[in-house]
Structures are given as C-alpha cells and as structure tokens.
Amino acid sequence: MRVVRYYNNNDLRLEDLPMPSIDSGELLIEVFASGICGTDVMEWYRVKKAPRILGHEIAGIIAESKSDKYKVGQRVFVSHHVPCNKCKYCLAGNHTACDTLHNGNYIPGGYSEFIKVPKINVDFGVYPLPEDVSYQEGTMIEPLACAIRGQRVANVAKGQVVLILGSGVSGLLNIQLAKLKGAKVIATDINEYRLSQARVFGADEVIEAGQVLNIKADRIIICTGAYKAVEQAFQSIDKSGVILFFAISDKDIIIPAVDFWRNEITVTASYGAAPIDLEESLGLIKAGKIDVKSLITHSLPLEEAKEGFKLVSSAKESLKVVLEPKQRKAL
C-alpha cells in the first residue's frame, strides 16, 4: 500500500509498505480522506519524531473486521487517540490528560491507503459515518471536537464577548461554535483572505491583527502560534476573563503578573478531544449546525502531499486541505 512518510515540511516521500494484518478485535480501514492538521505543519513540534507517517483526521470504509461490533463495508470516522476510561484523569472527566490517549494511535498513520485500528481504538474511538456526511466532512469531526472541548474548558456562553485570535480552520470552527452558543464574536488575522472568511462564517467584527484592539473580551481563544497573539490576549482580556490557548507558540509564555493577579485572569489550554466531544461534533455536523464542508478548499492525492503541506503552512488562500488516498495523480 502507498503511504506518505514525513521527514520535514519540505520532505514528504511517497513509499510502499506491506498491508497491515489485524488481530482479534481489530479493524482494517481503507482511508478515503485524511485531513492535514495545522499541528502537522508545526515543524518545530513534528520534526523531533521524524521520520514518521502522520495523519490523524481520517474517514473511510471497513475493509476487514475481526470485531463483533463492526462489519465490512461500514463507513466510519476513527479517532487516533482514545482514553483508557479507568485512570484518575478519565474518572475525573479529564480524558485528554490520560496517558493512554497520549500514547495511542492507529497504524501506520492517516496518510496511507489503509490503517490498522487497535482494539482499544475499536472499543472507544470508532464512529459510524451517516450516509449524508461525506468522507471529507468526516475528517472535520476531530478538529471540531477539539474546538468543542476548548470552549467547554473556557466556559464560553451566551452574551459573552469572545475574541478569536487567528482565523484559520481552528479559528473559523471556534467562530461558528461561539456564535451557536450566543456569544458576540470578534476575530483577527494578518491575512485578508482569512479575515473575509471570518466574516463569512459569522464573526460580528473582524480586525487586522496588526491593529491596536481597543476592546475587553470575556473570553479569548488563541488559534495561532504567533507570539504577538499572546501579547494581544493579555492586553485585551477583561477582568475575570479567560484566555484559552487552543494553539501554542514555540516560545515560553510570559504572563503579566500584576494584571493576572489583580484582575483574576484565568489562563488555560486545551489539547485534543474526548469521546463526548467527538460524539457532539458528529451530531452538529450531521444536523448542519456547523458548516465544515465549506472549510474544505483543497482535495489532493497522496502524491501531492508536499503541495498540501505548502498550502497549509503558507496560510494564504486555503483553509482545510484533505488528502484522498484513492485519488491518483494523472501520469
């Protein structure tokens, strides 16, 4: 089977690997769509573990099943990270802190024609895909679920002023979700195309990121790795407000201590998604309450993974880029 192996953002190689064999309780999935996540192009984060086969936002069809729960031919979304549901973190509802969740994955990775789904992922991370949800839309279940969890952590609610710094895919998902909750949303970005998309997806106000923001927001969601956004967040947060690090910088965070203390600011972060978030995400997509289809601007075969990485990392006139292993580049 064909796979794309990642060495760095400019070195992605199409290779051949043997088809994975599955054991009792496991599934073999033929991958129809695999999203390129913004974290995949964070080279400072990814290259430490290279070479490897990335891809964790997949949808496909069951090609082989050794599980009583699922049958060959079912359309599914599969979560790459699943919790154990037994440790102190899981029992306290903090599933994304679970060591099992952080260490698990499917094999070899989503940028491949087929993946092996371990039994624990079969038990806790497989979701049948409704017929009216496409494979491409299925790749958005995990990104939306991450936004759902992040806004739960930050307690985003009706009537709040929510400032979203960065209007890439994660920012646009957070815009839609905050509007669905009844918040007033202000969005920023340095890119005019993405600012225009922030308007399309429901932001009440958009501001070029280089401008001084004369606002005080109840909740701020940082959806960019640019460190200037961190500084902007602390300048714009209201008293008793919450700053959520949805994305992170490669630099350590400096917190203005006096403001943090006197104004009772909460600084928090969210990582990944738990099963409850994935279930809610799938429900919102199926019901049409969150538009993920319009976020998908590019669909490419595995052979063009390098071009896909360029599109995502350049952050110009692209949003979600999806690789489709069943596509083949014309000779």
N, C-alpha and C positions, 0 to 999 in steps of 0.2 A: 504494500500500500504506500501511497505517497504521503509524505509529511513535510512540514517546513520547520527546519531547525534554526533557532535563534542564536547568533553569536554576538551581535550588537545591532544597533538600529540600521546600519548600512550593510550588514552581512547576514542575510537570511537565505538559507540554502534548501532547495528542494531535494529531498532524499527519498530513498526507498527503505522501508522497514518490513519485516515479516508481519503478517496479520496477527494481532494478539489472540491468544487462546484463553477461554474463560473457564472458570471452575464453578462449583456448586454455588447457587445464589447470585451469580454474576450475570451481566448483560454485555453483549457486543452491540454497539450503536454505530450505524452508518451516519456520519456527520453530513448534514445538508447545509448548515450555516454556522459560522463561527465568527463572533464579533471581535474586533480589535479594541481592546480596552485602553483607556488613557494611561493606565499603570503599565501596560505592556511597552509603551514607548518611553517610559521614565528610565533612561539608560543607566543612570547612577544607581537605580534600585535593582534593575533586572540583570545587568551585566555581571554582577557578583556571582550569580549562579549559572552563568552560561558556560558551555552550550547546553541548551535545553529546548524542548518543544513547548511553546506557550499555547495560550488559548483556553479560556475558562467560561466563555459565554456561548454555549452550543445548543443547537436543536437538531434533531434527526429522527431516524426511524430504527426500531429494534430489529437488528439483523439476525441475532441469535440470543436465545434466552435459556438460562438454567435457573430461573426463578419462578416460583409458583404465582408470583404477583403480576407478572407482565408477560405478554405474548409477542411473538414475532409479528412485525408489521405495524405495531403501535407507534404513533407519532409522539415524541417526548421532548421535554426540556430536562436536562440533567445538571444538577448543582455539583460543582467541583469540590466545594468544601462542605462538610456536614459535621455537626456536633455529635458527641457521644451520648448526650442526654442523661448522663449519670454523674458527672463530676460536680464539684461545688459551684462552678460557674454556670453550668447548664441548669442546675436545680434552683439557682437564684435568678434565672431568666437572662443570664448574660452569656448566651450561647456563642457569641463571636469571640469570647475570650477563651473558649475551650481549646486545649492543646490538640485534641483530635481534629478539630475544624482547621486549625492552622497547618497541620502536618499532612492532611489527606489530599487526594486528588484523583482524577481519573487518568488512565494510562493510554497513550503516552502524553497526551495533551490535545487541546481542541483544534490545533492547526494540523489536522490529519484526516484521512478519509474514514478511518474507523477508530473508535476508542473502546477500551475495556472499562467497564464500570464495576468497581469493587463492591462486595456485598453490603458494606456499611452505607455506601452511596445509594445502592439499590433500595436499602431499607428506609433511608431518611432523605434522599435527595433526587428522586425521580418523579416528574410531574407530567401526566398525560397532557398532550397539547390539543386543545379543542380544534375542531376542523376549521373554524372561522378565524383561527390565529395562525398566521403563516410561520414558516420556519425562520424567516428573517425577523419577524416580530418576536419569535421565541427567544432570540438572542438578547432581547432587551429586558427579559424577565429579571435577570440578576442585577443589571445596572439600576433598574427602577427599584428593586427590593433594597438595594443599598441606600438609595435616597429615602425610602420609607423608614428604614431603621434610623438613619441620621436625623430625620425630622422628629422621630419618636424620642430619641435621646435629647434633642434640643427642645422638645415640647413646643413645637410650632402649632399655633392655634388661631382661631378666628379673631379678627380685629387687630392682630399684631402688624407691625411694620417689619417686613423681612427683607434684608439686604443680601443679595446673592452676588458674590464677587467671582466673576468668571462665568461666561455664557457658552461654554462648550456643551457637550452632551449631558454631563452631570449637572451643569447649571440649569440647562433647559428642562431637565426632568424635575429638578428641585423647584423651578418656577411653576411648572404645571401642578405639582403636588401641593405647594404652598397656596396657590390660588384655589385649588379644590378644597382646601381647609378653610378658606375665607379670609386669608391674610392679604394685606396690601404688599405688593412685591416691587422692589426696586432692583435692577440688575445692572452690572457693569461688565465691560470688557475693553480690550485695547483694539479689537478688530471690528470694523464697521459691519461686516457680514454677520458676525455673531450677535452684535447689538440688534441688527434688523431681525434676526431670528428670535431674540429675546422678546421683541415686540410681538412677533407672530405667535409665539407660544404663551402670551398672556401677561407679560410684565406690565405693570401700571406705569412704570417710568424706567427709562434706560439712560445711563450716563457713561460717557467715555472715561475709562479707568484713570487716565492721567489728570482729570479734573479734581478740584477740591470738593469733597462731598459735605455739604452743609446740612447733614441730616443726623438724626439719632434713631437708630433702629433697635427694636426689641430683640430681634434675632438676626445674627449674621452667619451665613453659611459660606465658607471659603471653598470655592470649587476650582482653584488654580494653584499651581505650585509657585507662582511668582511671590517673592518675599514682600514686595510692596503691598500686596493684598493683606498680609499680616499686619503691617503698619496701619493700613487703611482701616482695618477692622477695629483696632483698638481706638482709633480716632473717632469712629462712627457709632460705637456701641453705647446704648443708653444705660442709665443706672439700672441695676438688677437685670441687665441683659445677658444673653447667652451667645458666645461665639463658638461655632461648630467648625472644627477642621475636618471637612469632608475630603479635601485633598491636602497634601503636605508638601512643604518645601524641603530641599536638601540641606537647609541651614537650620541650626537650632533656633528656637523661638525665644525672643526677648519680650517679657511681659512688663509693662509699666507698673511697677509695684504699688505706687500710691493710689493710682486710679483703680487698679484691680481690687485693692483693699477697701478704700473709702466708698466706692460705687458698687461694691458687692457684685462684681462681674464674674460670671461663670465661663470658664474656658474648658471645652471638652472636645472629644473627637469620636468618630465612628469608623469602624472597619468592617467591611463585608456585610453579610446579611444572614439572618437566621431563618429556619423553615417557616416561621409565622410570617416573616416579611416576604418571602418568596410566594407563599400562598396568596397574600394580599395583592402582591404585584400582578400575578397571573389573573386574579379576579378583576383588577382595574383595567388591564389590557383587554380582556375578553369583553368587559362591559363598555369599552370605548371611552372610559372616563379619563384616561391618559393616552395621548396620541404618541405612540412610539414609531409608527410606520413612517411618518413624515420626517423623523430624525435620521432615517437611513438614506444617506445621499450617494453611497457608492457600494457596489457589489462586484467583487473581483475573484478570479480563480486563484488557487494556491500558488500558481506560477508567478502571480503578481503581488505576492505578499510584501515584497520590498517597496513597491509603489504604494501599497496600502499603509505601510508604516510612515512613508513620507507624507502622505495626505494627513494622517492623524497628528504627526509631530509638528508639521508646518502650521497647522491650525489656521488655514486661510479660508477657502470656500468649501469646506467639507464639515460634516458632522459625524454621523456614525458610518464607519467603514466595515463591511462584512465580507469575510472570505467564504466562498462556496466551493467546497472540495469537488462537488460533482461537475462544476464548470471546468472546462479545459481550454487553455489558450489556443487560439487557432494557429496552425502551423503555416 
